[in-house]
Amino acid sequence: MDKRLNIGVLISGRGSNLQAIIDGIDRGEVAAQISVVISNEPGAYGLKRAGTHGIPALVVNHRDYENREAFESRLIEILKEYGVELVVLAGFMRVLTPTFLKAFPMRVVNIHPALLPAFPGVGVQEKAADYGVRFSGCTVHFVNEGVDAGPIVAQAVVPVFPTDTGEILADRILKMEHQVFPKVIHWIAEGRVHVEGRRVFVDGAKVDEEIAFIEPSL
Ligand code: GAR
């Protein structure tokens, strides 16, 4: 791997997706380097994970800013300072406005713990379980002005059982998140991802037309 994509990771909490990306990079499976991790929450455990790996970890507490624009301007300033080429939202619980997105057009990716466009927003694992859907999963998408509405790069599907709590389902989905997010970052780093309107093309992606899931199983 020669040129590595410079990524900045924004978090708000635990940072298990951040850890999966760090581990993918360490294993040589993700052609990227994390130049900075920023949390809007001072107590975020993900900050410790970054520190352990020698990655600069900063807090930009949104509560210290007058409005979203001021908060986002500070984020942009730091990310540019660190030469960030792709912004990765890994459990970042703030909605970004056009102020931010204009600074990184189609260069912000998010992971969401549901099969978008079903269940946008927060607390979605419990909502999916309570709704009684038979499948849920995770979605990695580019971020646009809508909430959880940008072009979809990849999704992973997991079954949902009537006995599931939101927590049980969240754990099942999280395992998929940890597989899919580092992969998508790698594809982007390799320049294999192209967006045309809402459709996202991944060069060299495997195609399996026969794939199908039925739950309960027949
Ligand atoms: C993950 O499940 C992620 O999909 C979700 O928050 C969790 C963060 O976990 N993100 C959102 O809900 C974004 N709206 P982590 O901090 O352990 O990566």
py3Dmol code that shows the C-alpha trace and the ligand (Angstrom):
import py3Dmol

protein = """\
ATOM      1  CA  MET A   1       0.000   0.000   0.000  1.00  0.00           C
ATOM      2  CA  ASP A   2       1.620   3.290  -0.989  1.00  0.00           C
ATOM      3  CA  LYS A   3      -0.662   6.316  -0.729  1.00  0.00           C
ATOM      4  CA  ARG A   4      -3.001   6.031   2.229  1.00  0.00           C
ATOM      5  CA  LEU A   5      -6.218   7.992   2.471  1.00  0.00           C
ATOM      6  CA  ASN A   6      -6.171  10.469   5.338  1.00  0.00           C
ATOM      7  CA  ILE A   7      -9.321  10.028   7.369  1.00  0.00           C
ATOM      8  CA  GLY A   8     -10.784  11.905  10.319  1.00  0.00           C
ATOM      9  CA  VAL A   9     -13.187   9.992  12.548  1.00  0.00           C
ATOM     10  CA  LEU A  10     -15.980  11.745  14.441  1.00  0.00           C
ATOM     11  CA  ILE A  11     -17.438   9.923  17.430  1.00  0.00           C
ATOM     12  CA  SER A  12     -19.778  10.543  20.361  1.00  0.00           C
ATOM     13  CA  GLY A  13     -19.319   7.471  22.545  1.00  0.00           C
ATOM     14  CA  ARG A  14     -18.044   3.927  22.850  1.00  0.00           C
ATOM     15  CA  GLY A  15     -16.115   3.931  19.582  1.00  0.00           C
ATOM     16  CA  SER A  16     -16.359   0.230  18.730  1.00  0.00           C
ATOM     17  CA  ASN A  17     -16.606   1.122  15.032  1.00  0.00           C
ATOM     18  CA  LEU A  18     -13.543   3.328  15.427  1.00  0.00           C
ATOM     19  CA  GLN A  19     -11.784   0.300  16.945  1.00  0.00           C
ATOM     20  CA  ALA A  20     -12.818  -1.892  14.006  1.00  0.00           C
ATOM     21  CA  ILE A  21     -11.331   0.672  11.606  1.00  0.00           C
ATOM     22  CA  ILE A  22      -8.120   0.926  13.653  1.00  0.00           C
ATOM     23  CA  ASP A  23      -7.842  -2.889  13.686  1.00  0.00           C
ATOM     24  CA  GLY A  24      -8.481  -3.081   9.927  1.00  0.00           C
ATOM     25  CA  ILE A  25      -5.716  -0.553   9.314  1.00  0.00           C
ATOM     26  CA  ASP A  26      -3.350  -2.436  11.658  1.00  0.00           C
ATOM     27  CA  ARG A  27      -4.029  -5.697   9.794  1.00  0.00           C
ATOM     28  CA  GLY A  28      -3.206  -3.958   6.499  1.00  0.00           C
ATOM     29  CA  GLU A  29      -6.779  -4.414   5.232  1.00  0.00           C
ATOM     30  CA  VAL A  30      -7.709  -0.713   5.044  1.00  0.00           C
ATOM     31  CA  ALA A  31      -5.565   1.595   2.896  1.00  0.00           C
ATOM     32  CA  ALA A  32      -6.101   4.576   5.159  1.00  0.00           C
ATOM     33  CA  GLN A  33      -4.622   6.328   8.141  1.00  0.00           C
ATOM     34  CA  ILE A  34      -6.562   8.041  10.894  1.00  0.00           C
ATOM     35  CA  SER A  35      -5.044  11.497  11.295  1.00  0.00           C
ATOM     36  CA  VAL A  36      -7.442  12.666  13.996  1.00  0.00           C
ATOM     37  CA  VAL A  37     -10.386  11.532  16.109  1.00  0.00           C
ATOM     38  CA  ILE A  38     -12.833  14.154  17.350  1.00  0.00           C
ATOM     39  CA  SER A  39     -15.600  13.628  19.891  1.00  0.00           C
ATOM     40  CA  ASN A  40     -18.372  16.060  20.727  1.00  0.00           C
ATOM     41  CA  GLU A  41     -18.745  14.255  24.067  1.00  0.00           C
ATOM     42  CA  PRO A  42     -15.896  14.796  26.557  1.00  0.00           C
ATOM     43  CA  GLY A  43     -16.404  11.399  28.232  1.00  0.00           C
ATOM     44  CA  ALA A  44     -16.476   9.318  25.055  1.00  0.00           C
ATOM     45  CA  TYR A  45     -14.652   6.007  25.548  1.00  0.00           C
ATOM     46  CA  GLY A  46     -13.563   6.140  21.906  1.00  0.00           C
ATOM     47  CA  LEU A  47     -11.136   8.933  22.839  1.00  0.00           C
ATOM     48  CA  LYS A  48      -9.244   6.436  25.016  1.00  0.00           C
ATOM     49  CA  ARG A  49      -9.133   3.922  22.174  1.00  0.00           C
ATOM     50  CA  ALA A  50      -7.598   6.574  19.892  1.00  0.00           C
ATOM     51  CA  GLY A  51      -5.094   7.544  22.605  1.00  0.00           C
ATOM     52  CA  THR A  52      -4.033   3.923  23.078  1.00  0.00           C
ATOM     53  CA  HIS A  53      -3.157   3.784  19.391  1.00  0.00           C
ATOM     54  CA  GLY A  54      -1.302   7.107  19.397  1.00  0.00           C
ATOM     55  CA  ILE A  55      -3.957   8.866  17.330  1.00  0.00           C
ATOM     56  CA  PRO A  56      -4.595  12.555  18.168  1.00  0.00           C
ATOM     57  CA  ALA A  57      -7.927  12.615  20.030  1.00  0.00           C
ATOM     58  CA  LEU A  58      -9.689  15.938  20.512  1.00  0.00           C
ATOM     59  CA  VAL A  59     -12.920  17.084  22.127  1.00  0.00           C
ATOM     60  CA  VAL A  60     -15.087  19.686  20.424  1.00  0.00           C
ATOM     61  CA  ASN A  61     -18.057  19.958  22.755  1.00  0.00           C
ATOM     62  CA  HIS A  62     -21.037  21.271  20.807  1.00  0.00           C
ATOM     63  CA  ARG A  63     -22.381  22.800  24.040  1.00  0.00           C
ATOM     64  CA  ASP A  64     -19.492  25.276  24.029  1.00  0.00           C
ATOM     65  CA  TYR A  65     -20.659  26.828  20.754  1.00  0.00           C
ATOM     66  CA  GLU A  66     -23.394  29.348  20.127  1.00  0.00           C
ATOM     67  CA  ASN A  67     -24.911  27.466  17.203  1.00  0.00           C
ATOM     68  CA  ARG A  68     -24.373  24.524  14.844  1.00  0.00           C
ATOM     69  CA  GLU A  69     -22.448  26.633  12.322  1.00  0.00           C
ATOM     70  CA  ALA A  70     -19.900  27.758  14.918  1.00  0.00           C
ATOM     71  CA  PHE A  71     -19.497  24.162  16.155  1.00  0.00           C
ATOM     72  CA  GLU A  72     -19.089  22.836  12.635  1.00  0.00           C
ATOM     73  CA  SER A  73     -16.670  25.605  11.634  1.00  0.00           C
ATOM     74  CA  ARG A  74     -14.375  24.463  14.433  1.00  0.00           C
ATOM     75  CA  LEU A  75     -14.654  20.837  13.269  1.00  0.00           C
ATOM     76  CA  ILE A  76     -13.803  21.874   9.703  1.00  0.00           C
ATOM     77  CA  GLU A  77     -10.844  23.909  10.909  1.00  0.00           C
ATOM     78  CA  ILE A  78      -9.356  20.943  12.777  1.00  0.00           C
ATOM     79  CA  LEU A  79     -10.062  18.418  10.028  1.00  0.00           C
ATOM     80  CA  LYS A  80      -8.424  20.653   7.395  1.00  0.00           C
ATOM     81  CA  GLU A  81      -5.481  21.257   9.720  1.00  0.00           C
ATOM     82  CA  TYR A  82      -4.935  17.477   9.852  1.00  0.00           C
ATOM     83  CA  GLY A  83      -5.267  17.150   6.071  1.00  0.00           C
ATOM     84  CA  VAL A  84      -8.374  14.978   6.285  1.00  0.00           C
ATOM     85  CA  GLU A  85      -9.640  13.738   2.911  1.00  0.00           C
ATOM     86  CA  LEU A  86     -12.573  11.631   4.134  1.00  0.00           C
ATOM     87  CA  VAL A  87     -14.709  12.266   7.215  1.00  0.00           C
ATOM     88  CA  VAL A  88     -15.966   9.097   8.884  1.00  0.00           C
ATOM     89  CA  LEU A  89     -18.952   9.348  11.223  1.00  0.00           C
ATOM     90  CA  ALA A  90     -18.606   6.402  13.604  1.00  0.00           C
ATOM     91  CA  GLY A  91     -21.424   6.756  16.099  1.00  0.00           C
ATOM     92  CA  PHE A  92     -21.386  10.555  15.826  1.00  0.00           C
ATOM     93  CA  MET A  93     -24.747  11.673  17.191  1.00  0.00           C
ATOM     94  CA  ARG A  94     -24.997  15.199  15.744  1.00  0.00           C
ATOM     95  CA  VAL A  95     -26.726  16.121  12.502  1.00  0.00           C
ATOM     96  CA  LEU A  96     -24.375  17.995  10.149  1.00  0.00           C
ATOM     97  CA  THR A  97     -25.616  21.042   8.241  1.00  0.00           C
ATOM     98  CA  PRO A  98     -24.688  22.216   4.716  1.00  0.00           C
ATOM     99  CA  THR A  99     -21.978  24.390   6.349  1.00  0.00           C
ATOM    100  CA  PHE A 100     -20.035  21.219   7.098  1.00  0.00           C
ATOM    101  CA  LEU A 101     -21.009  19.259   4.007  1.00  0.00           C
ATOM    102  CA  LYS A 102     -19.861  22.043   1.651  1.00  0.00           C
ATOM    103  CA  ALA A 103     -16.368  21.722   3.133  1.00  0.00           C
ATOM    104  CA  PHE A 104     -16.337  17.947   2.367  1.00  0.00           C
ATOM    105  CA  PRO A 105     -18.694  17.360  -0.579  1.00  0.00           C
ATOM    106  CA  MET A 106     -19.482  13.598  -0.912  1.00  0.00           C
ATOM    107  CA  ARG A 107     -16.540  13.023   1.401  1.00  0.00           C
ATOM    108  CA  VAL A 108     -18.502  12.228   4.565  1.00  0.00           C
ATOM    109  CA  VAL A 109     -19.605   8.654   5.294  1.00  0.00           C
ATOM    110  CA  ASN A 110     -21.862   7.487   8.086  1.00  0.00           C
ATOM    111  CA  ILE A 111     -22.850   4.134   9.525  1.00  0.00           C
ATOM    112  CA  HIS A 112     -26.462   3.672  10.576  1.00  0.00           C
ATOM    113  CA  PRO A 113     -27.807   0.667  12.529  1.00  0.00           C
ATOM    114  CA  ALA A 114     -30.821  -0.072  10.309  1.00  0.00           C
ATOM    115  CA  LEU A 115     -31.640  -0.844   6.686  1.00  0.00           C
ATOM    116  CA  LEU A 116     -32.255   2.658   5.343  1.00  0.00           C
ATOM    117  CA  PRO A 117     -34.555   4.158   4.255  1.00  0.00           C
ATOM    118  CA  ALA A 118     -36.380   2.202   6.983  1.00  0.00           C
ATOM    119  CA  PHE A 119     -35.811   3.487  10.511  1.00  0.00           C
ATOM    120  CA  PRO A 120     -33.791   6.693  10.156  1.00  0.00           C
ATOM    121  CA  GLY A 121     -32.986   8.644  13.336  1.00  0.00           C
ATOM    122  CA  VAL A 122     -32.085   7.330  16.774  1.00  0.00           C
ATOM    123  CA  GLY A 123     -32.979   4.303  18.901  1.00  0.00           C
ATOM    124  CA  VAL A 124     -33.649   2.419  15.691  1.00  0.00           C
ATOM    125  CA  GLN A 125     -32.689  -1.074  16.812  1.00  0.00           C
ATOM    126  CA  GLU A 126     -35.482  -1.037  19.387  1.00  0.00           C
ATOM    127  CA  LYS A 127     -37.865   0.530  16.875  1.00  0.00           C
ATOM    128  CA  ALA A 128     -37.124  -2.232  14.346  1.00  0.00           C
ATOM    129  CA  ALA A 129     -37.578  -4.969  16.969  1.00  0.00           C
ATOM    130  CA  ASP A 130     -40.828  -3.408  18.233  1.00  0.00           C
ATOM    131  CA  TYR A 131     -42.134  -2.991  14.690  1.00  0.00           C
ATOM    132  CA  GLY A 132     -41.719  -6.730  14.155  1.00  0.00           C
ATOM    133  CA  VAL A 133     -39.663  -6.586  10.956  1.00  0.00           C
ATOM    134  CA  ARG A 134     -38.014  -9.911  10.051  1.00  0.00           C
ATOM    135  CA  PHE A 135     -34.768  -8.318   8.906  1.00  0.00           C
ATOM    136  CA  SER A 136     -32.736  -5.316   9.864  1.00  0.00           C
ATOM    137  CA  GLY A 137     -29.050  -4.518   9.552  1.00  0.00           C
ATOM    138  CA  CYS A 138     -26.700  -1.657   8.934  1.00  0.00           C
ATOM    139  CA  THR A 139     -26.172   0.892   6.198  1.00  0.00           C
ATOM    140  CA  VAL A 140     -23.048   2.797   5.197  1.00  0.00           C
ATOM    141  CA  HIS A 141     -23.956   5.889   3.208  1.00  0.00           C
ATOM    142  CA  PHE A 142     -22.569   9.188   2.028  1.00  0.00           C
ATOM    143  CA  VAL A 143     -23.986  12.055   4.033  1.00  0.00           C
ATOM    144  CA  ASN A 144     -26.171  14.661   2.331  1.00  0.00           C
ATOM    145  CA  GLU A 145     -28.442  17.416   3.717  1.00  0.00           C
ATOM    146  CA  GLY A 146     -31.149  14.909   4.707  1.00  0.00           C
ATOM    147  CA  VAL A 147     -31.050  12.899   7.924  1.00  0.00           C
ATOM    148  CA  ASP A 148     -29.728   9.390   7.136  1.00  0.00           C
ATOM    149  CA  ALA A 149     -30.720  10.052   3.534  1.00  0.00           C
ATOM    150  CA  GLY A 150     -27.544  10.051   1.406  1.00  0.00           C
ATOM    151  CA  PRO A 151     -26.506   7.590  -1.333  1.00  0.00           C
ATOM    152  CA  ILE A 152     -25.993   4.065   0.023  1.00  0.00           C
ATOM    153  CA  VAL A 153     -22.625   2.363  -0.436  1.00  0.00           C
ATOM    154  CA  ALA A 154     -23.299  -0.918   1.381  1.00  0.00           C
ATOM    155  CA  GLN A 155     -25.795  -2.686   3.603  1.00  0.00           C
ATOM    156  CA  ALA A 156     -25.638  -5.842   5.699  1.00  0.00           C
ATOM    157  CA  VAL A 157     -28.728  -7.791   6.690  1.00  0.00           C
ATOM    158  CA  VAL A 158     -29.397  -9.656   9.926  1.00  0.00           C
ATOM    159  CA  PRO A 159     -32.522 -11.545  11.017  1.00  0.00           C
ATOM    160  CA  VAL A 160     -34.829 -10.098  13.661  1.00  0.00           C
ATOM    161  CA  PHE A 161     -36.657 -12.498  15.974  1.00  0.00           C
ATOM    162  CA  PRO A 162     -39.907 -11.796  17.844  1.00  0.00           C
ATOM    163  CA  THR A 163     -38.052 -12.433  21.102  1.00  0.00           C
ATOM    164  CA  ASP A 164     -35.426  -9.754  20.363  1.00  0.00           C
ATOM    165  CA  THR A 165     -34.989  -6.725  22.568  1.00  0.00           C
ATOM    166  CA  GLY A 166     -33.458  -3.602  21.047  1.00  0.00           C
ATOM    167  CA  GLU A 167     -30.251  -4.474  22.855  1.00  0.00           C
ATOM    168  CA  ILE A 168     -30.008  -8.013  21.504  1.00  0.00           C
ATOM    169  CA  LEU A 169     -30.687  -6.761  17.991  1.00  0.00           C
ATOM    170  CA  ALA A 170     -28.172  -3.905  18.393  1.00  0.00           C
ATOM    171  CA  ASP A 171     -25.445  -6.438  19.272  1.00  0.00           C
ATOM    172  CA  ARG A 172     -26.288  -8.562  16.247  1.00  0.00           C
ATOM    173  CA  ILE A 173     -26.201  -5.504  13.955  1.00  0.00           C
ATOM    174  CA  LEU A 174     -22.995  -4.151  15.532  1.00  0.00           C
ATOM    175  CA  LYS A 175     -21.073  -7.285  14.505  1.00  0.00           C
ATOM    176  CA  MET A 176     -22.005  -6.514  10.901  1.00  0.00           C
ATOM    177  CA  GLU A 177     -21.106  -2.829  11.299  1.00  0.00           C
ATOM    178  CA  HIS A 178     -17.596  -3.819  12.309  1.00  0.00           C
ATOM    179  CA  GLN A 179     -17.210  -5.861   9.121  1.00  0.00           C
ATOM    180  CA  VAL A 180     -18.791  -3.481   6.643  1.00  0.00           C
ATOM    181  CA  PHE A 181     -17.517  -0.034   7.691  1.00  0.00           C
ATOM    182  CA  PRO A 182     -13.754  -0.768   7.416  1.00  0.00           C
ATOM    183  CA  LYS A 183     -14.364  -2.450   4.030  1.00  0.00           C
ATOM    184  CA  VAL A 184     -16.223   0.570   2.632  1.00  0.00           C
ATOM    185  CA  ILE A 185     -13.457   2.882   3.817  1.00  0.00           C
ATOM    186  CA  HIS A 186     -10.956   0.641   2.058  1.00  0.00           C
ATOM    187  CA  TRP A 187     -12.978   0.704  -1.184  1.00  0.00           C
ATOM    188  CA  ILE A 188     -13.137   4.498  -1.032  1.00  0.00           C
ATOM    189  CA  ALA A 189      -9.409   4.684  -0.274  1.00  0.00           C
ATOM    190  CA  GLU A 190      -8.740   2.565  -3.343  1.00  0.00           C
ATOM    191  CA  GLY A 191     -10.828   4.934  -5.479  1.00  0.00           C
ATOM    192  CA  ARG A 192     -13.321   2.200  -6.332  1.00  0.00           C
ATOM    193  CA  VAL A 193     -16.496   4.000  -5.212  1.00  0.00           C
ATOM    194  CA  HIS A 194     -18.422   6.244  -7.632  1.00  0.00           C
ATOM    195  CA  VAL A 195     -21.654   8.093  -6.939  1.00  0.00           C
ATOM    196  CA  GLU A 196     -24.128   8.773  -9.745  1.00  0.00           C
ATOM    197  CA  GLY A 197     -27.221  10.438  -8.350  1.00  0.00           C
ATOM    198  CA  ARG A 198     -28.538   8.067  -5.693  1.00  0.00           C
ATOM    199  CA  ARG A 199     -26.704   5.063  -7.094  1.00  0.00           C
ATOM    200  CA  VAL A 200     -23.302   4.090  -5.835  1.00  0.00           C
ATOM    201  CA  PHE A 201     -21.031   1.881  -7.937  1.00  0.00           C
ATOM    202  CA  VAL A 202     -18.199  -0.115  -6.416  1.00  0.00           C
ATOM    203  CA  ASP A 203     -15.620  -1.227  -8.985  1.00  0.00           C
ATOM    204  CA  GLY A 204     -14.843  -4.914  -8.742  1.00  0.00           C
ATOM    205  CA  ALA A 205     -17.680  -5.649  -6.289  1.00  0.00           C
ATOM    206  CA  LYS A 206     -18.807  -9.278  -6.305  1.00  0.00           C
ATOM    207  CA  VAL A 207     -22.307  -9.845  -7.656  1.00  0.00           C
ATOM    208  CA  ASP A 208     -24.584 -12.688  -6.550  1.00  0.00           C
ATOM    209  CA  GLU A 209     -27.981 -12.525  -8.200  1.00  0.00           C
ATOM    210  CA  GLU A 210     -29.201 -15.664  -6.424  1.00  0.00           C
ATOM    211  CA  ILE A 211     -28.870 -14.255  -2.928  1.00  0.00           C
ATOM    212  CA  ALA A 212     -32.081 -14.284  -0.882  1.00  0.00           C
ATOM    213  CA  PHE A 213     -33.051 -14.489   2.786  1.00  0.00           C
ATOM    214  CA  ILE A 214     -36.306 -15.760   4.207  1.00  0.00           C
ATOM    215  CA  GLU A 215     -37.204 -15.460   7.872  1.00  0.00           C
ATOM    216  CA  PRO A 216     -38.599 -17.595   9.440  1.00  0.00           C
ATOM    217  CA  SER A 217     -36.681 -20.018   7.319  1.00  0.00           C
ATOM    218  CA  LEU A 218     -38.866 -22.200   5.010  1.00  0.00           C
TER     219      LEU A 218
END
"""
ligand_1 = """\
18
GAR
C -23.430 2.218 16.206
O -24.402 1.219 16.323
C -23.748 3.150 15.049
O -24.322 2.488 13.962
C -24.731 4.095 15.685
O -24.243 4.321 16.982
C -23.484 3.176 17.409
C -22.115 3.659 17.803
O -21.383 2.630 18.382
N -24.846 5.303 14.959
C -25.959 6.011 14.888
O -26.988 5.694 15.439
C -25.837 7.283 14.072
N -27.097 7.937 13.995
P -19.819 2.750 18.556
O -19.572 4.092 19.250
O -19.454 1.601 19.430
O -19.184 2.695 17.204
"""
view = py3Dmol.view(width=600, height=400)
view.addModel(protein, "pdb")
view.setStyle({"model": 0}, {"cartoon": {"style": "trace"}})
view.addModel(ligand_1, "xyz")
view.setStyle({"model": 1}, {"stick": {}})
view.zoomTo()
view.show()
